[in-house]
Amino acid sequence: MFDVDTYLKHLGYTGTLAPTADNLRELHKRHMMTVPFDNSRNAAKGLAIWDDVDAGADVFFQALITEGRGGICHELSGLFRALLTELGYDVTVVSSGVRGAGDQFGPDLEHMLSLVRLDGEEWLVDVGFAGPSFTEPVRVSAQVQRQNGFDYRVVGDGDHLVLQRRPADGDWQAVYRFTLQERALSEWKAIASGENDDPYWHWAGEMIRAGTLIYGRVYDTGQLLLVGRRYLRAEDGKDQARVLAKTDEYESVVRHVLRQDA
């Protein structure tokens, strides 16, 4: 069963429970440091990954906190959203389309994240993104916000807002685009059941079925991401990537990202 005290102990969080921006930052980062991204249980499901989008906080808590496993987008976001709600934050579900090949964006329901409204400001809260991105919440603002040597900002693009990221020695690049529209979990259930017949989703499902394994975790000064055999370390404003050709090294990195060597 979902339990706030057990959850906070897992995160190693000992601060106050007041719904403040500083506490939100620390909770967000600690969650990403202690509950990794891991799609290995779901890589072969295709669009059926959304079947349990509404499973609820108790189910996600059992898997991610009690059993100490990693999770995917909606599991990680759903669990963290439940914690923030219990702590008194104003949090809603939003969605985004991720930038892909040719700088094209996926459909608006491609990725699930949260929006927190606090003290007259809106914050992007995203603990379940399978890619290099922010480790603490980002204000929905064009003002540049720096984390781990990388700059972030949110800019307008027609009917959408775009989260952008810039390395220390590079240019701005889009991460994903989103709107502030509150989403219902039933919208993702429709994708899983086939009620949403957008052909893009059928193509995306085939890509998911390719079975690419993705693991990710944050550490104090950066982020680790393993996509297939490509290993990325994002720290001090630099993305450093290499291919893990040797199986023993690959398996060692998987254990490290999933905190199984601790």
C-alpha positions in Angstrom: 0.0 0.0 0.0 1.1 3.5 -0.8 2.7 5.1 2.3 4.2 8.6 2.3 6.7 7.9 5.2 8.1 4.7 3.5 8.3 6.6 0.2 10.3 9.5 1.7 12.6 7.1 3.4 13.3 5.4 0.1 14.1 8.8 -1.4 16.4 9.6 1.6 14.4 12.8 2.1 14.4 14.3 5.6 13.2 17.8 4.9 10.0 19.5 5.8 6.7 18.4 4.1 5.6 22.0 3.2 4.7 22.4 -0.5 7.4 24.8 -1.4 9.5 25.2 -4.6 12.7 24.3 -2.7 11.2 21.1 -1.4 9.8 20.2 -4.8 13.2 20.5 -6.3 14.8 18.2 -3.8 12.0 15.6 -4.0 12.2 15.6 -7.8 15.9 15.1 -7.9 15.9 12.5 -5.1 13.2 10.6 -6.9 15.3 10.5 -10.1 18.4 9.4 -8.1 16.7 6.5 -6.3 13.9 5.3 -8.7 15.5 4.6 -12.1 14.0 4.4 -15.5 13.9 0.8 -16.7 11.7 -0.5 -19.6 13.0 -4.1 -19.5 9.7 -5.4 -18.2 7.7 -3.5 -20.9 9.9 -3.3 -24.0 8.0 -6.1 -25.8 4.5 -4.8 -25.0 4.1 -2.3 -27.8 1.2 0.0 -27.2 0.0 -2.3 -24.4 2.4 -0.5 -22.2 -0.5 1.9 -21.5 -2.8 -0.9 -20.3 -2.0 -0.2 -16.7 -1.8 3.6 -16.9 -4.6 3.8 -14.4 -3.4 1.0 -12.2 -3.0 3.4 -9.3 -0.5 4.5 -6.7 -0.7 1.3 -4.7 0.4 -0.9 -7.7 3.2 1.5 -8.7 4.4 1.8 -5.1 4.6 -2.0 -4.7 6.8 -2.3 -7.8 9.0 0.8 -7.6 9.4 1.3 -3.8 8.6 -1.9 -2.0 10.3 -4.1 -4.6 12.9 -1.5 -5.6 12.5 -1.9 -9.3 12.8 0.8 -12.0 9.8 1.9 -14.1 8.6 3.6 -17.2 7.1 7.0 -18.0 3.5 6.6 -16.6 4.6 4.5 -13.6 7.3 6.9 -12.5 5.1 10.0 -13.1 2.0 8.4 -11.6 3.7 7.5 -8.4 5.5 10.8 -8.0 2.2 12.6 -8.7 0.5 10.7 -5.9 3.3 11.8 -3.5 3.0 15.4 -4.5 -0.8 15.3 -4.1 -0.5 13.8 -0.6 2.0 16.6 0.3 -0.5 19.3 -0.8 0.9 20.3 -4.2 -1.5 21.4 -7.0 -0.5 18.9 -9.7 -2.1 17.9 -12.9 -1.3 15.4 -15.7 -0.1 16.9 -19.0 1.5 15.3 -22.1 4.1 16.0 -24.7 5.4 15.0 -28.1 9.1 14.2 -28.1 11.5 15.6 -30.7 12.6 12.9 -33.1 14.4 12.4 -36.4 14.4 15.5 -38.6 13.4 17.7 -35.6 9.8 16.5 -36.0 7.7 16.0 -32.9 5.7 13.0 -32.0 2.0 13.1 -31.1 0.9 15.1 -28.1 0.2 11.9 -26.1 3.6 10.4 -26.7 4.9 11.1 -23.2 3.2 11.7 -19.8 4.5 14.3 -17.3 3.1 16.6 -14.7 2.5 20.3 -14.1 2.7 21.9 -10.7 1.2 25.3 -10.0 2.9 26.9 -7.0 3.0 30.5 -5.8 1.7 31.8 -9.0 4.2 29.9 -11.2 3.9 26.8 -13.3 6.6 24.1 -13.1 7.3 21.1 -15.4 7.7 18.0 -13.3 9.0 15.0 -15.2 10.7 12.1 -13.4 9.9 9.6 -16.2 11.6 10.8 -19.4 13.8 8.3 -21.2 16.3 10.9 -22.4 18.8 13.5 -21.2 16.7 16.3 -19.6 16.3 18.3 -16.4 16.8 16.7 -13.0 14.9 19.3 -11.0 11.6 21.0 -12.0 11.8 23.7 -14.7 9.6 26.8 -14.6 7.4 27.3 -17.6 9.3 30.5 -18.6 11.5 31.7 -21.3 14.0 32.7 -18.6 17.2 30.5 -18.8 17.5 28.0 -15.9 20.8 26.1 -15.4 21.2 22.6 -14.1 24.4 20.5 -14.1 25.9 23.0 -16.6 23.0 22.7 -19.1 20.6 25.5 -19.8 16.8 25.0 -20.0 14.0 27.3 -21.1 10.4 27.1 -22.3 9.4 29.0 -25.5 6.2 29.3 -27.5 5.7 27.6 -30.8 2.2 28.2 -32.2 -0.3 26.3 -30.1 2.4 24.5 -28.2 5.2 25.3 -25.7 8.6 23.8 -26.3 11.1 22.7 -23.7 14.6 23.5 -24.9 18.0 22.3 -23.7 21.5 23.8 -24.4 24.8 22.2 -23.5 27.7 24.4 -22.5 29.3 24.5 -25.9 26.3 24.0 -28.1 23.0 25.4 -29.4 19.5 25.2 -28.2 17.7 22.0 -29.0 14.1 21.0 -28.4 13.4 18.2 -26.0 9.6 18.0 -26.4 6.6 20.2 -27.0 3.6 20.3 -24.8 0.5 22.3 -23.9 -0.9 23.1 -20.4 -4.1 21.2 -21.2 -4.9 18.7 -18.4 -5.1 15.2 -19.7 -7.2 12.2 -18.6 -5.6 8.8 -18.1 -8.5 7.4 -20.3 -6.8 9.1 -23.3 -3.9 6.7 -23.0 -6.2 3.8 -22.4 -7.7 4.5 -25.8 -4.3 4.2 -27.4 -3.8 0.8 -25.7 -7.2 -0.5 -26.8 -6.9 0.7 -30.4 -9.7 3.2 -30.1 -7.2 5.9 -31.1 -6.5 4.8 -34.8 -3.9 7.4 -35.5 -1.5 5.5 -37.9 1.5 7.1 -36.1 0.7 5.1 -33.0 0.6 1.8 -34.9 4.0 2.7 -36.4 5.3 3.7 -32.9 4.0 0.4 -31.5 6.1 -1.5 -34.1 9.2 0.5 -33.0 8.5 -0.2 -29.4 8.2 -3.9 -30.2 11.8 -3.8 -31.5 12.7 -4.3 -27.9 15.3 -1.6 -27.3 16.2 -1.6 -23.7 16.5 1.7 -21.9 17.9 2.4 -18.5 18.4 5.8 -16.8 19.2 7.4 -13.5 20.3 10.7 -12.1 23.2 11.2 -9.8 24.2 14.2 -7.7 25.9 16.2 -10.5 24.5 14.6 -13.7 22.5 11.9 -15.5 23.2 8.4 -16.9 21.3 7.0 -19.8 21.8 3.6 -21.5 19.8 3.1 -24.8 20.6 -0.3 -26.2 24.4 -0.3 -26.1 24.8 3.5 -26.3 25.9 4.8 -22.9 25.5 8.6 -22.2 26.7 10.6 -19.3 25.4 14.1 -19.1 27.4 16.3 -16.6 29.0 19.7 -16.4 27.2 20.9 -19.5 28.5 18.0 -21.7 26.9 14.9 -23.2 29.5 12.2 -23.4 28.5 9.0 -25.2 30.2 5.8 -26.1 29.2 2.3 -27.2 29.5 -0.6 -24.8 30.8 -3.4 -27.1 31.8 -5.9 -24.4 28.9 -7.8 -22.8 30.5 -7.8 -19.3 30.9 -4.0 -19.3 27.3 -3.6 -20.6 25.9 -5.8 -17.8 28.0 -3.9 -15.2 26.7 -0.5 -16.4 23.1 -1.9 -16.3 23.6 -2.9 -12.7 25.1 0.5 -11.9 22.3 2.5 -13.5 19.7 0.4 -11.7 21.6 0.8 -8.3 22.1 -3.0 -8.1 25.8 -2.6 -7.3 25.1 -0.4 -4.3 
